Amino acid sequence: MSRLLIVDDEESICWALRRLAQEEGRDVSVASSAEEAFELAGQTAFDCILLDIRLPGVDGLAAMAQLKQLAPAAPIVVMTAFGSLGTAVEAIRNGAFDYLTKPFDLDRASEVIRRALAQRDELVRPAMSVVEPPPADEELLGVSPAMQEVFKRIALVAPSSASVLITGESGTGKELVARAIHRHSRESAGPLVSVNLAALNPALVESELFGHVRGAFTGADAPRKGLLELADGGTVFFDEAGDIPLPVQVKLLRALEQREVTPVGDATPRPSSFRVLAATHRDLRQEVRKGTFREDLFFRLAVFEIHLPPLGERVEDIPLLAERFLQNVLPAGGQPVRFTQAALDELCRRPWPGNVRELRNAVEHAALVARAGAITPEHLPPRNLAAAADEESQNKLSEAVRHWALDRLAGTSLPENLYQQFLDEAEPPLLSAVLERTAHNRVAAAHLLGIHRATLRKKLG
């Protein structure tokens, strides 16, 4: 029977976890402080420890080192209601097996405990030094489960030298993730060289990345180091990695594998050791299937992936982000400005197709218009018209489908094959509209619909 130690001063958490563990046939001990946990761990060989960060007296993070000495084979699962990137990094670096943010789902807790027990013999890690928290203006913020997962993945991969592919829509903060990984990495003392590949002149991409020797091409009047050589001892961040030209991809793959760069016009490679981070809003797997991105380079860049969710999928983070942006935009010694609850509610209702970047711009606009006092919904910029139109159109379609279904269900006898009835009525106008838009080009229409042209031909009869 496995033995669990729960260290938390919240009785409700202890009760729920104890009951969960006992239902799964585990032996459970509970401590309400780190000091009590030290005493219990000195008496009993525990197989897993669930440790709250906020404890009276010695806090959880400070207690981890001593608990690992007392129970070296027991993986520690950290619990906290105050999740942040700094907390996640410190917990993982101190040897935490996993990271649960309160309130957590008991099924999730059960899965974490199961994995911890299954791997406990391989999870003893030495404590590492604590990283100072990042500056406020560069800090990733979020209390949502999606951002807590991002924090955990950053903390897991940062100490290694693995290449990381950061994906997500434009404006979600992919560069902030890259900075956080570099800041908490072994290469943090070296440079972080950011390369926006979409902004480079396509004719000069190779020269910018690898450098050139004098006379390599017209205008190369002096030798120049490339960005990959300048990143030696640090990290290179490829922003918009999906825009790397195919001819450059071959040379870049060779540079990443051999850790050396060859300037344009030179035959002698130069050693350069750097970590690679890449970001893209594109689906690189789809680009690989289309033949516009090399599969071997994709696997070289995507050793570890971190996906940043769009802002619309983490609405609970919007007030936190808005308050931080407001703090950053207000001048020192200026008049205080605050959000009204109505303004925050309005921010949470908006779709934010431009994600965090659009939210920051909206907050800056509101602070300028309000000047001092309270920010109300009237001070916010107008909604993105295209997004508002899309949202209204979706709402109308949803309401029309709902009324159609209610009408069919209002009779005395329930209809059969309601789904097929809906398809029979909705599909013809959809196909007609798409064919009209494509001038009855069936290949183009099938592409827009996302179906094979043979399927479209069959539907049209």
N, C-alpha and C positions, 0 to 999 in steps of 0.2 A: 504493500500500500504506500503510495507516494505521500510525502508530508509537505504541506504548504504553510508558510508563515505570512499572514496578512498584517501589514503595519499601516494603520490609519486611525486617526482620531475621530472619524465620522462613524457613528454607530450604525447608521443605515447602510453605508458601504460595506462595513465589516459583516453585517447580518446577511446582506445579499450574496456576497462572495463566499461566506462560510456555507450558506445553504446550497449554493451552486456546486461548490467543491464536494460537500458531503453527498449530494445527490449523485455525483460522479464517482463516489467511492474513495475519496481522498481524506486523509487525516489533516485537520486544520488547527492551527494555533493563531491567536490574535494578540497583537500588541498595539497600544494606543500611543506609543512614543518610541523614538529611536533607542533610548536608554533601555526600555523594556525589551525591545527587539534584540539588543546586544545580549542581554541576560538569557533570553530564550535560545538564541542561536549558539550560545556557549554550552547549552545543555543538550540540545537536540540537533541531529543532522537533518537539515531541511533540504528538500529537493527543488524547491522553487520559492522565491520571495516576491510578494507583491507589495511595493513600497510607495507610499504617498510622499510627494515632495514637501508639502506644507505640513509640518509637524510642530508641536510645541517643543521648545528646547532645541536640540540638534535637528536641523532640517534633513529631509530625505537625501538630497544630493551630497551633503556633507557626511551622511551616515553610510553611504555606499561603500567607501573604501574599507571601513571596519567590518561591515557585514560580509564583504568578499573575503576578508581574512578569516572570519569566523566560519563562513560557509562557502569555501572556494568552488565547490561543485554546483552550487545552486544559482541558476540564472535569476537575475533580478528584473522584474517587470515594474517600470515606473508608472505611477498614476498621478495625474494632476488636473486641476480645474483651471490652471493658468498657463496654457500651452503657448510657447513662443519658440522661435527658431533657436535663440540662445539656450533655452532650457533643453530643447531636443538635442542640440549639439553636445551640451555638457553631460546630459544623461547617457547618450550613446558613447561618448568618449570615456566616461567613467566606467563603462562596461555593462550598461543596461542591455538586456536582451530585446526588449520592446518597450513601447511607449503608449499608454492608454490615456485618452483625454476624457475627463468627466463632463457630463454624464455619458457613460459608455454602455453599449448594448451587451447584455450578459452573454449572448451567443458569441460576440466578438471576444469578450474576456475568456470564455471557455476555449476558444480556438487558440488564443495566445498562450494560455496555460498548457494546453496540449502540446503545442510546438515546443515550448520551453522545456517541458519534461522529456520530450522525445530527443532533444538535442543537448541536454544538460551537461553531458560529459565533454562536449566540444565547445562550450560557451564560456570558459573561464578566460577573461581578458584582463590584462593589467590596466590599472587606472592610469589615465593620461592627464596632462595638464589642462587646466580650464582655459578656454579661449575668452578673451575680453569681449563683451557684447559690442556689436557693430554700431557705428554712428546712427542716430535716429533717422537721418534722411536717407540712409541706404538700407534700412531694416525692412525685411519682409514681414508683413503683418497678416494675421488671420486667426480667427477662432473656429472657423468652420472645419468639419471633419476632413474636407478635401485639402485644406491648407495644412492641417496637422499631418496629413500623409506626406505632403510635399516637404515639410520640415524634417520629418523622420527620414525620408529618402536622401535629403541633402546631408543630414548628419551621418547616415550610413556610408555614403560614397566619398565624402570630403576627405577623410584621412588616407584614402587609397590614391593611386595614380591612374585609375581607370578612366577611359574616355567616357564622356557623358553627353547624351543627346537630350536637349531640352525642347519639348514641343508645346504648342499652345497657340491660340489666336494672337493676332497682333494686339499689343497693349496690355498683355496679361502680366508682364514683368519678367520675361525670360532672361534679360540681361542682369536683373537683380539676383536671380538664382545663380547665374554664372559667377557674379561677384562674391556671393555668399560661399559658394564651393571653394573658390580660390582663397578667400579670406581664412577659411578654416582648414586649408590643405597644408601639406608638407612643402608646397611650392610658394607659400604665402610671402616669403621674404623676396621672391623674385618678381618680375614684372607681370602684369596682366595686360596682354596685348589684344585689343578688340579689333576685329576685322569685319566691317559690314560689307559683305561680298556683293550685295545688290547695288551698293553705291559706287563700286569701283568701275572704272572704264573697262569694258570687256577686253579691249586690246592690250590693256596694261595689267590685267589680273596676275599673270604669271610673274611679271617684274615686281609687282607690289608684294607678292607672297615670298618669292625666292630671292629677290634682289637682282642686280645685274652688274656686269663689269663694264669698264669704260669701252665705248665703241660697240657695245652689243647690238645696238640698233640706232636709228637716226634720233639724235637728241640725247643719247646717253653719253654726255660729255665727261661724267665722273662716275666712279664706281659707287654703288649704293647697296647697303644691307637690306635684305627683305624682312618682312614682318616676322617670319618664322625664325630667322636668325636672331632678331631682336628679342624674341621670347625665350631665349636660352636660359634655363634655370627657373622658368616661371610657367605661365599658363597662356595659351593662345585660345581666344574665343572667336569662333566662326559664327557670326550672326548671319541669318538667312543662308544657311549652308546649302539649301536646295538650289541656289543660284550659281553654284560652282560650275563653270563650263566643263564639258566632258573632256577636252584635251588636258585641262589642268588637273582633273580628278586623278588621272593616271600618275602624274608626277607627284601630286599631293599624297597619294597612297604610298608611293615609294618613300617619300620623306618621313611619313608617320611610322612606317615599318622599320626603316633603317636608322631613324633618328639623325638624319643628315640632310642638308639642303644643297642644291647645286644652282648657283646664280645663272641667270640667262647669259649666254655667251661664254660660260666657263665650263670646263670639263672636270674640274676638281671639286668633289663634294666637301662640305664643311660640317663638322659635327654640331648638332644643336639639340639639346634635350629639353623637352617641354611637355606639359600636360595639355590635352586637347578637350575643349568643351565646344559644343556646337548647338545652335538653336535654329528652329525653322517653324513656320506656320503651315508648311506643306506636309502632305502625307508622303514621306520619302519611300515607304514601301510601294505606294502606287507609282511613284516616279521610277522606282526600280523595275516594276512590271512594264512600264511604258518604254523603258530603255533610255531614259534621260538622266539616270543616276546609277552609277556602278554599284552592283550588289556587294562587291568586296569592300568598297569604301564605306558603304552603309554599315556593314557589320563592324568595321574598324571604328567608326564614330559612335555607334550605338551599343557599346559594351554594357552601359547602364542607362536607362531612360527615366526621365522625370517629366511628367505631364502637368502643365499648369492649367487648371480649369478656367473657363470664362467667368467673368464676374457675375453673370446672371445665374450661375450654379452655386454661388456662395454669397447669397444675399446677406447673411448674418455678418459678413465682414465689412459691409458698406459703411455703417456708422463709425466703426473703428478707423477705417481708412480715411473717411471724410474728416474726422476730428484731427488725424495726424496731418493731412494736407492743409487744413485750416491753420494749425500751429506753425507749419513751415512757411506759409505765405504771409502771416502777420508780421509787420516790422517790429523790431525790438522797441519797447516803450510806447507802442501805438495803442490806440483805443481797443479795448477788448471786444471781440466779436464772437457770438455763439450761435449754434443752430437751434432753431425752435424744433419741437417734436414734429410739427407739420412738415418742416423742410426735410428732416431725416426720413419721415414716412414717404415723402415724394421721391427722395433719392432711392429708397428701397423698391419703389414701384417701377422705376424706369428700367428699360431693357439693357442699356449700356452696350451697344454693339462695338464701341471702341474700348470696352473693358476699363481697366484701372486708369489708363492714360486719359480716357474721356472723363472719368469721374474726377480726376485731379484738375483738369481744365475747368470743369463745372464748378468746383469748389473755389478755385481762384477767381472765376468770374463773379460768383456770388459774394465773395469777400470784398471785391472791388466795388460792386454795386451797393452793398449794404453799408460799407464804410465803417460803421460802428453800431454796436447794439446787437440786434437779433437778426439772423438770416431766416427769412420766410420763403415759402415756395415761389413768391413773386420775384425774388432776387436770383433764382436759378435761371440759367440760359434756357431758351426754348428746347423742347425735345427734338432729338434727331428726327427730321421729318420723314425720311425713308423708313426708319425703324418704326416710327409711330404708325405710318401707313401700313407696313407689314403686320404689325401687331393688331391693328384694327381689322385688316382683311382676315387674319387668322381667327380673330374673335367672331367675326360675322360667319365664317365658314363653320366654325365649331357650333355656333348657335343654330345655324340652318340644319346641320346634321342632327343635332339634338332634337329639334322640332320635328324633323322627318321621322325619327325613330319613335318619338312619343305619339305621333299621329298613327303610326302603324300598330303601336301597342295599345291604343285606346279602345279597340274593338272588343267585342264580347269573347272572341276566340283569338288566342295568340297565333301570330303568323309563323310559318315554317320557313327555314332558310332565309332569315332576315338579312344576313350578311350578303348572300348572293343577290337578293333583291336590291340592296343598296348598290352593289357593283353594277348591276344591270342598268340602274338609273343614272349613276354618277359617271360611269366610264365613258359613254358616248360623248357627252359634252366636253369632257377632258380631252379625249382624242381629237375631237373636232377643233378645239381651240389650239392645240399643239400643231396640228397639220396646217391650220390657217397661218400660224406664226412662222412655220418653216416653208411656206409656199408649196405644201403638199410633197415636200421631199421626205420620203419615208425613212431614209437612213438618218437624216438629221433629227426627225421626230423621235425615232427609236432612241437615239442618243440622249435627247432631252428627257425622255420618259424613264431612261435607265433600264430599258428592256432590249432584247434582241430583235432585230428587224423582222425575223421570221415570226416571232411572237406577235409583233404589231400587225403583220400581214394576216395572221390567223384571226386576230381580234376584229380586223376591218372586213373580213369575209371575202 
